[in-house]
Amino acid sequence: MEKINSLIDKTNIKMGDLYSEYQKALENDKFQKLVNELNIDSKILMKYTSKLEEAATEYYNCNHCHSICNCKNKIAGYCYLPKATGKILTFNYHSCKKKQKLDKENKYMENVYLYELPEDIKNAKISEIYPEYKERYATINWLKDFILNYHKGAKGLYLHGNFGAGKTYLIASVFNELAKKDIKSAIIFWPEFLRDLKTSFQTDFKDKFDKIKKAPLLLIDDIGAENTTSWGRDEILCPLLQYRMDEHLTTFFTSNLDLNSLEEHLEVSKGDVQTLKAKRIIERIKQLTTDIEMISNNLRK
């Protein structure tokens, strides 16, 4: 009997402590507001006082947040909230309205596959290009016209010019704009993509190659910067371009080399056979693209 009485006493002390903590927490307006909205018996609520205090703080932060960039919660864009199921409370993180809105606005980014490219390319926007440099006018006008009149099989662009002129950013901004219309695309940094393909023969070579080969829109970025090999030219680039020509898939290129210089670069070594193979690549590029030179200020300084 003493053991039972002792157990009852300990239970009463514990319940008393829970009640005391809960009553103290109720002195906080944020806490009180949250538990009032739950509309559950206080005998249940007092078992979750510490979790409810955390939720109340996050709930308050969320209701008084002006921007997801200034989110004060533990996980930016999320709020730790209770959910009542009968007499049981469960706590989970829920995305806030601002996070949901941002996710919806950025959903188009899922339509653009990027390989080995910086974050600013992922976020490239037409509205943030630099129109003040007159050397870029022809390119910008061409790209805007491309967006307005885009259709499957449209000619792409071979955009060449000096380092840092913003060639990749301009084309990425076009792809991002078309992604909002659910048009899928891929942007690959050509030198690194070739290196990666070469090491993936025993794993996912076919998947990687097919992904870019079949992309409705493709940008081969910085062609001419790779270490030219017969394998890269004859086994990868040539069939890639041939497939895209046959299937009428729009293809873009950026390079620091004009087409004549690129042809020399693709020869690998001197000789009639090498020259012919390089010329075949250039002819395919000409079939796929319009050639524009853009010499502009170095925007990377």
C-alpha positions as CSV (number, residue, x, y, z in Angstrom):
1,M,0.0,0.0,0.0
2,E,2.9,2.3,0.8
3,K,4.4,1.7,-2.7
4,I,1.1,2.6,-4.3
5,N,0.7,5.8,-2.2
6,S,4.3,6.7,-3.0
7,L,3.7,6.2,-6.7
8,I,0.5,8.4,-6.5
9,D,2.5,11.1,-4.7
10,K,5.2,11.1,-7.3
11,T,2.6,11.3,-10.1
12,N,0.9,14.2,-8.3
13,I,4.2,16.0,-8.0
14,K,5.0,15.4,-11.6
15,M,1.6,16.7,-12.7
16,G,2.0,19.7,-10.4
17,D,5.3,20.5,-12.1
18,L,3.7,20.2,-15.5
19,Y,0.9,22.4,-14.4
20,S,3.2,25.0,-13.0
21,E,5.3,25.1,-16.2
22,Y,2.2,25.4,-18.3
23,Q,0.8,28.2,-16.2
24,K,4.1,30.1,-16.4
25,A,4.2,29.6,-20.2
26,L,0.6,31.0,-20.5
27,E,2.0,34.4,-19.3
28,N,3.5,34.7,-22.7
29,D,1.0,36.2,-25.2
30,K,2.5,34.2,-28.1
31,F,2.1,30.9,-26.3
32,Q,-1.4,31.8,-25.1
33,K,-2.5,32.7,-28.7
34,L,-1.3,29.4,-30.1
35,V,-2.9,27.1,-27.4
36,N,-6.2,29.0,-27.6
37,E,-6.3,28.2,-31.4
38,L,-5.7,24.5,-30.7
39,N,-8.8,24.3,-28.5
40,I,-7.6,21.2,-26.5
41,D,-8.0,20.4,-22.8
42,S,-5.1,22.0,-20.8
43,K,-4.5,18.6,-19.1
44,I,-3.3,17.4,-22.5
45,L,-1.5,20.6,-23.5
46,M,0.6,20.8,-20.4
47,K,2.3,17.6,-21.4
48,Y,3.8,19.4,-24.4
49,T,4.7,22.8,-22.9
50,S,8.3,23.0,-24.1
51,K,7.4,22.0,-27.6
52,L,4.4,24.4,-27.7
53,E,6.7,27.2,-26.5
54,E,9.1,26.5,-29.4
55,A,6.1,26.3,-31.8
56,A,4.6,29.5,-30.5
57,T,7.9,31.4,-31.1
58,E,8.2,30.1,-34.7
59,Y,4.5,30.7,-35.3
60,Y,4.9,34.3,-34.2
61,N,8.1,34.8,-36.3
62,C,6.2,33.4,-39.4
63,N,3.2,35.7,-38.9
64,H,5.5,38.8,-38.6
65,C,8.0,37.9,-41.4
66,H,8.4,40.3,-44.3
67,S,10.8,38.2,-46.4
68,I,12.0,34.6,-46.4
69,C,15.6,36.0,-46.5
70,N,15.0,37.4,-43.0
71,C,13.4,34.2,-41.6
72,K,14.2,33.8,-37.9
73,N,13.1,30.2,-37.6
74,K,15.5,27.3,-37.2
75,I,14.9,26.2,-40.8
76,A,14.4,29.1,-43.2
77,G,11.0,29.0,-44.8
78,Y,9.5,26.5,-42.4
79,C,7.5,26.7,-39.2
80,Y,7.4,24.2,-36.4
81,L,3.7,23.6,-35.7
82,P,1.4,21.3,-33.7
83,K,-1.4,19.3,-35.1
84,A,-4.2,17.9,-32.9
85,T,-5.5,14.4,-33.6
86,G,-8.0,13.6,-31.0
87,K,-6.2,13.8,-27.7
88,I,-2.7,13.6,-29.2
89,L,-0.5,16.4,-30.4
90,T,2.1,15.9,-33.1
91,F,4.7,18.4,-34.2
92,N,6.1,18.9,-37.7
93,Y,7.8,21.5,-39.9
94,H,5.5,23.1,-42.5
95,S,6.6,25.4,-45.3
96,C,5.4,28.9,-45.0
97,K,3.4,30.8,-47.6
98,K,6.4,32.8,-48.7
99,K,8.4,29.6,-49.2
100,Q,5.5,28.0,-51.1
101,K,5.2,31.1,-53.3
102,L,9.0,31.1,-53.9
103,D,9.0,27.4,-54.8
104,K,6.1,28.0,-57.2
105,E,7.9,30.9,-58.9
106,N,11.1,28.9,-59.2
107,K,9.6,25.6,-60.3
108,Y,10.5,26.4,-63.9
109,M,14.2,25.8,-62.9
110,E,13.4,22.1,-62.9
111,N,13.2,22.3,-66.7
112,V,16.8,23.4,-67.0
113,Y,19.5,20.8,-66.5
114,L,22.9,22.3,-65.6
115,Y,26.2,20.5,-65.7
116,E,29.3,22.1,-64.0
117,L,28.1,25.7,-64.2
118,P,28.0,28.4,-61.5
119,E,25.0,29.5,-59.5
120,D,24.5,32.8,-61.3
121,I,23.9,30.9,-64.6
122,K,21.2,28.9,-62.8
123,N,19.5,32.1,-61.8
124,A,20.1,34.0,-65.1
125,K,17.2,36.4,-65.9
126,I,16.5,38.4,-69.1
127,S,15.5,41.3,-66.9
128,E,19.0,41.4,-65.4
129,I,21.2,41.5,-68.5
130,Y,23.3,44.5,-69.2
131,P,21.9,46.4,-72.2
132,E,24.2,49.4,-71.7
133,Y,27.0,47.9,-73.8
134,K,26.2,48.6,-77.5
135,E,28.4,45.7,-78.5
136,R,25.7,43.4,-77.1
137,Y,22.7,44.9,-78.8
138,A,22.8,42.5,-81.8
139,T,23.0,39.5,-79.6
140,I,20.3,40.6,-77.2
141,N,17.9,41.5,-80.1
142,W,18.5,38.1,-81.7
143,L,17.8,36.3,-78.4
144,K,14.7,38.3,-77.7
145,D,13.4,37.5,-81.2
146,F,14.3,33.8,-80.6
147,I,12.1,33.7,-77.4
148,L,9.2,35.4,-79.2
149,N,9.3,33.0,-82.2
150,Y,10.6,29.8,-80.6
151,H,9.5,26.6,-82.2
152,K,10.9,23.1,-82.4
153,G,13.7,23.0,-85.0
154,A,14.5,26.7,-84.7
155,K,18.1,27.5,-85.4
156,G,20.3,28.0,-82.4
157,L,23.2,30.4,-82.0
158,Y,27.0,30.0,-82.3
159,L,28.0,32.9,-80.0
160,H,31.7,33.6,-79.9
161,G,33.7,36.4,-78.4
162,N,36.1,37.5,-75.7
163,F,36.3,36.0,-72.2
164,G,33.9,37.4,-69.7
165,A,31.5,39.0,-72.3
166,G,28.5,37.3,-70.7
167,K,27.8,34.8,-73.5
168,T,26.7,32.0,-71.3
169,Y,24.6,34.2,-69.0
170,L,22.7,35.6,-72.0
171,I,21.8,32.2,-73.4
172,A,21.0,30.8,-70.0
173,S,18.6,33.6,-69.4
174,V,16.8,32.6,-72.6
175,F,16.6,29.0,-71.5
176,N,15.2,30.0,-68.1
177,E,12.6,32.2,-69.8
178,L,11.5,29.3,-72.1
179,A,11.5,27.0,-69.1
180,K,8.6,29.0,-67.7
181,K,6.7,27.7,-70.7
182,D,7.6,24.2,-69.8
183,I,10.3,23.9,-72.4
184,K,13.1,21.6,-71.2
185,S,16.8,22.4,-71.8
186,A,20.3,21.5,-70.9
187,I,23.5,23.6,-70.4
188,I,26.8,21.8,-70.2
189,F,30.3,23.0,-69.7
190,W,31.8,21.1,-72.6
191,P,35.4,20.5,-71.3
192,E,34.3,19.0,-68.0
193,F,31.4,17.1,-69.6
194,L,33.8,15.3,-71.9
195,R,36.1,14.4,-69.0
196,D,33.2,13.0,-67.0
197,L,31.9,11.0,-70.0
198,K,35.3,9.4,-70.4
199,T,35.3,8.1,-66.8
200,S,31.7,6.8,-66.9
201,F,32.0,3.9,-69.4
202,Q,31.3,1.3,-66.8
203,T,28.5,3.3,-65.0
204,D,26.1,5.8,-66.5
205,F,27.7,6.8,-69.8
206,K,24.6,6.2,-71.9
207,D,22.3,8.0,-69.6
208,K,24.5,11.1,-69.4
209,F,25.0,11.2,-73.2
210,D,21.4,10.6,-74.0
211,K,20.3,13.3,-71.6
212,I,22.1,16.0,-73.6
213,K,21.7,14.4,-77.0
214,K,17.9,14.4,-76.7
215,A,17.3,17.7,-74.8
216,P,14.9,20.0,-76.7
217,L,17.3,22.9,-76.2
218,L,21.0,22.4,-75.6
219,L,23.8,24.8,-74.9
220,I,27.3,23.4,-75.4
221,D,29.3,26.0,-73.3
222,D,32.9,26.9,-74.0
223,I,33.5,24.6,-77.0
224,G,37.1,25.0,-78.0
225,A,38.4,25.1,-74.5
226,E,38.6,21.3,-74.2
227,N,41.7,19.2,-74.9
228,T,40.9,18.0,-78.4
229,T,41.1,14.2,-78.9
230,S,39.9,12.1,-81.8
231,W,37.6,10.3,-79.3
232,G,35.9,13.5,-78.1
233,R,35.5,14.8,-81.7
234,D,34.6,11.7,-83.6
235,E,32.8,9.5,-81.0
236,I,31.1,12.2,-79.0
237,L,30.7,15.6,-80.7
238,C,30.1,14.4,-84.2
239,P,27.3,11.9,-83.4
240,L,25.8,14.3,-80.9
241,L,25.5,17.0,-83.6
242,Q,24.4,14.6,-86.3
243,Y,21.6,13.3,-84.0
244,R,20.4,16.8,-83.2
245,M,20.4,17.8,-86.9
246,D,18.4,14.7,-87.8
247,E,15.9,15.3,-85.0
248,H,15.7,19.0,-85.6
249,L,16.7,19.9,-82.0
250,T,17.8,23.4,-81.3
251,T,21.5,23.7,-80.3
252,F,23.5,26.7,-79.0
253,F,27.2,27.1,-78.6
254,T,29.5,29.6,-76.8
255,S,33.2,29.9,-77.5
256,N,36.1,32.2,-77.4
257,L,37.0,30.9,-80.9
258,D,35.4,31.9,-84.2
259,L,34.5,29.0,-86.5
260,N,37.7,29.1,-88.5
261,S,39.8,29.0,-85.3
262,L,37.5,26.2,-83.9
263,E,38.1,24.2,-87.1
264,E,41.9,24.4,-86.5
265,H,41.4,23.5,-82.9
266,L,39.4,20.4,-83.9
267,E,42.0,19.0,-86.3
268,V,44.0,17.3,-83.5
269,S,47.0,17.0,-85.7
270,K,47.9,18.0,-89.3
271,G,46.8,15.9,-92.2
272,D,44.0,15.7,-94.8
273,V,41.9,13.2,-92.8
274,Q,42.1,15.3,-89.7
275,T,41.2,18.5,-91.6
276,L,38.2,16.7,-93.3
277,K,36.9,15.5,-89.9
278,A,37.2,19.0,-88.4
279,K,35.4,20.5,-91.4
280,R,32.5,18.0,-91.0
281,I,32.0,19.2,-87.4
282,I,32.0,22.9,-88.5
283,E,29.5,22.2,-91.3
284,R,27.1,20.6,-88.7
285,I,27.5,23.6,-86.4
286,K,26.7,25.9,-89.4
287,Q,23.6,23.9,-90.2
288,L,22.4,24.1,-86.6
289,T,23.2,27.7,-85.8
290,T,23.4,31.4,-86.7
291,D,27.0,32.7,-86.2
292,I,27.3,35.9,-84.1
293,E,30.4,37.5,-82.7
294,M,30.1,39.5,-79.5
295,I,33.1,41.5,-78.3
296,S,32.2,43.3,-75.1
297,N,33.6,44.5,-71.7
298,N,34.8,41.8,-69.4
299,L,31.9,41.5,-66.9
300,R,33.8,39.2,-64.6
301,K,36.3,41.8,-63.4
